[in-house]
Amino acid sequence: MSDIYFEDLRKGQVVELAGVTITESQIIDFALQFDPQPFHIDREAAARSPMGGLVASGFHTLALSFRLFVDQGLLRQCNAGGAGLNEVRWIKPVRPGDTIRGRVTVLDARESPTSREHGIGRFLFEMVNQTGEPVLSFLGTVLLKRRPR
């Protein structure tokens, strides 16, 4: 898909996201840097935890989800900055070897109240694992440039 601009957004529009398989080393590397809890970095401690084994940080899953959105070719030229995340739900743990994929639905596209050069897009991200079980959902709001004239 080519880059989008504010004018290209339509309420209800859906973008399907490709999948990515998460490895144990990726889980541990991310967690060591950003979320060093035992069930993210230590196999033995994770096995004794309520998680029952090593799991990805929810922030890792969230970051991968947004990466998949950008990898579709969206937002490369038109993103003017994030405006917020809301209603983040970590529904099911993501484990080593899981493949997550998802879809993004345009919930709203409105004019910016402060800039003629921008609009605001609100998106629902819904991520699932390889068996179709939901693992993450969140609302993302992005300030978007208008198409150059």
Secondary structure, DSSP 8 states (H G I E B T S, - for coil): -----GGG--TT-EEEEEEEE--HHHHHHHHHHH---HHHH-HHHHHHSTT-S----HHHHHHHHHHHHHHTT-STTTEEEEEEEEEEEE-S---TT-EEEEEEEEEEEEE-SS-TTEEEEEEEEEEE-TTS-EEEEEEEEEEEE----
